[in-house]
Amino acid sequence: MDIIDALVIEHQVFLILFDEIEQMLPRLKTVGEVRAICRLLAGLLHNHGDEETNLIYIALDHVLLERHQLTRLNHDHHELDAVLKQVEAVEDFGEARRQLKATLAMARAHFSDEERNVFPVIERVLRRETLVELGTAWKGRYQLAHSVAN
């Protein structure tokens, strides 16, 4: 499995999680519940964004014309982190729920943009062997995390 395949699979897992959260939203009763979901998402998305950013820096370092995509990608990652933190600070339950739902839509759009515009550049710039090596490193990280947790 190469790194692009791994990141797309991770996106798919996030999309399933987003769907589940959206189904839960009408049943939530407190701002605290919304905040807990935001904290969970913030941690997961932050780690995912760090992986992508590190990979994209490596890939796009070689393609100066694609730097605007790197800048936008980094901005999107920071904006998602900031928006989730803002939702955690909202006191009104209805507003917090609305903002969380909007944040899920923003993350979906970000994933779609990456898959359409950024990942193809990475595939064009890096050799197949490098993509596979990065995929192996990505897989190893999850195996290490799992072994530490057990």
C-alpha positions in Angstrom: 0.0 0.0 0.0 1.4 3.4 -0.9 0.9 6.6 1.2 -1.8 8.0 -1.1 -3.8 4.8 -0.7 -3.3 5.0 3.1 -4.4 8.7 3.3 -7.5 8.1 1.1 -8.5 5.1 3.4 -8.0 7.4 6.4 -10.2 10.0 4.8 -12.9 7.3 4.2 -12.7 6.4 7.9 -13.1 10.0 8.8 -16.1 10.4 6.5 -17.8 7.4 8.2 -17.0 9.0 11.6 -18.5 12.3 10.4 -21.7 10.6 9.2 -22.0 8.9 12.6 -21.5 12.2 14.4 -24.1 13.9 12.3 -26.6 11.1 13.1 -25.8 11.7 16.8 -26.2 15.5 16.7 -30.0 15.5 17.1 -29.8 13.2 20.2 -27.2 15.3 22.0 -28.5 17.2 25.0 -25.6 19.4 26.3 -22.9 21.7 25.2 -20.5 19.3 27.1 -21.4 16.5 24.7 -20.6 18.7 21.7 -17.4 19.8 23.3 -16.3 16.2 23.9 -16.9 15.4 20.2 -14.9 18.5 19.2 -12.0 17.5 21.4 -12.0 14.0 19.9 -12.2 15.3 16.4 -9.5 18.0 17.0 -7.0 15.4 18.2 -7.7 13.0 15.3 -7.7 15.6 12.6 -4.6 17.4 14.0 -2.6 14.1 13.9 -3.9 13.4 10.4 -3.1 16.9 9.2 0.5 16.7 10.6 1.1 13.5 8.7 -0.2 15.1 5.5 1.7 18.3 6.0 5.0 16.4 6.5 4.3 14.3 3.4 3.3 17.3 1.3 6.4 19.3 2.3 8.5 16.4 1.1 6.6 16.0 -2.2 6.0 19.6 -3.1 9.5 20.9 -2.1 10.5 19.8 -5.6 7.7 21.5 -7.5 7.8 25.3 -7.0 4.7 25.8 -9.1 2.6 23.8 -6.7 3.5 25.8 -3.6 0.2 27.6 -3.5 -1.5 24.2 -2.9 0.9 23.6 0.0 0.1 27.0 1.5 -3.7 26.4 1.2 -3.4 22.9 2.6 -1.5 24.2 5.7 -4.1 27.0 6.1 -6.9 24.5 5.9 -5.4 22.3 8.5 -4.8 25.2 10.9 -8.3 26.5 10.2 -9.9 23.2 11.0 -8.0 23.1 14.3 -9.0 26.7 15.1 -12.7 26.1 14.3 -12.9 23.1 16.5 -11.4 25.0 19.3 -13.9 27.8 18.7 -16.8 25.4 18.8 -15.5 24.1 22.2 -15.8 27.7 23.5 -19.4 28.3 22.4 -21.8 28.4 25.3 -25.1 28.1 23.4 -25.9 24.5 22.7 -27.8 25.0 19.4 -25.0 27.2 18.1 -22.3 24.7 19.2 -24.2 21.9 17.4 -24.6 24.0 14.2 -20.9 25.0 14.2 -19.8 21.4 14.7 -22.0 20.3 11.7 -20.5 23.2 9.6 -17.0 22.0 10.6 -17.8 18.5 9.4 -18.8 19.9 6.1 -15.6 22.0 5.9 -13.5 18.9 6.6 -15.3 16.9 3.9 -14.6 19.6 1.4 -11.0 19.7 2.5 -10.6 16.0 2.0 -12.2 16.1 -1.4 -9.9 19.0 -2.5 -6.8 17.0 -1.3 -7.9 13.9 -3.2 -8.7 15.9 -6.4 -5.9 18.4 -6.4 -3.0 17.6 -4.0 -2.7 13.8 -4.0 -2.3 13.6 -7.9 0.6 16.1 -7.6 2.3 13.9 -5.0 1.8 10.9 -7.2 3.3 12.8 -10.2 6.3 14.1 -8.2 7.4 11.1 -6.1 8.6 7.8 -7.5 6.4 4.8 -6.9 9.0 3.2 -4.6 9.0 6.4 -2.4 5.2 6.3 -2.2 5.3 2.7 -1.0 8.1 3.4 1.5 6.0 6.3 3.0 3.0 3.9 3.1 5.0 1.4 5.0 6.2 4.0 7.4 2.6 5.2 7.9 1.5 1.6 8.6 4.4 1.1 11.0 3.3 4.1 13.0 -0.2 2.5 13.5 1.3 -0.8 14.4 3.6 0.9 17.0 0.6 2.9 18.5 -1.4 -0.3 18.7 1.4 -2.3 20.4 1.9 0.6 22.9 -1.8 0.7 23.7 -1.9 -3.0 24.5 
